[in-house]
Amino acid sequence: MKRFTQRDEEFICENCNKKVDKLVYSSRDHCPYCLYSKHIDINPGDRLNNCLGLLKPIDIEKYKKSYKIIYKCEKCGQIHKNLIAIDDDMDTIINLSVKS
């Protein structure tokens, strides 16, 4: 099982340049506006990955009673998955799921 380090930090999205607030109920992993993330973790929240590439959302998959965003790192090509957040832009999620 992956180790999880609780980190809920504000940041400026490197893709759309919007300010992203803390998630509060869990750890913020991606931008709720454009869904992009950054390849900074080896295990969730550890901030130990040296890649630092942008994680582009490429697909959506059903996961239990929710959904996961599937990412592909634009720098190293690694695939990464993360649960959607309650404040994610639903139109962006739907558009991503239709394209895939």
ZIBEL-V971803 format. One record per residue. N is the residue number from 1. PHI is phi as a letter, one per 40 degrees, with the letter a starting at -180 (NA if undefined). NEAR is the number of other ideal C-beta (glycine too) atoms within 12 Angstrom. Layout:
n: <N N>
phi: <PHI PHI>
near: <NEAR NEAR>
This chain:
n: <1 2 3 4 5 6 7 8 9 10 11 12 13 14 15 16 17 18 19 20 21 22 23 24 25 26 27 28 29 30 31 32 33 34 35 36 37 38 39 40 41 42 43 44 45 46 47 48 49 50 51 52 53 54 55 56 57 58 59 60 61 62 63 64 65 66 67 68 69 70 71 72 73 74 75 76 77 78 79 80 81 82 83 84 85 86 87 88 89 90 91 92 93 94 95 96 97 98 99 100>
phi: <NA c c b b c a b b c a b c c c b g c c b c d c g c a c c b a c c c b g c b b c b b c b d g c f b c c c g c c c c c b a b b c a f c b b b c b b b c c c b g c c b b a c c b c b c c c c c c c c c c c c c>
near: <5 13 12 16 18 17 21 19 20 15 27 16 25 23 24 20 13 19 15 30 18 19 26 14 12 21 26 32 39 44 36 31 24 27 40 36 43 30 30 30 30 18 17 27 23 17 20 16 22 13 21 18 23 28 36 29 40 26 23 28 22 15 14 9 8 18 26 29 37 30 35 23 25 22 20 18 15 22 19 36 26 36 29 34 31 16 21 32 25 18 14 26 31 16 17 28 22 11 13 16>
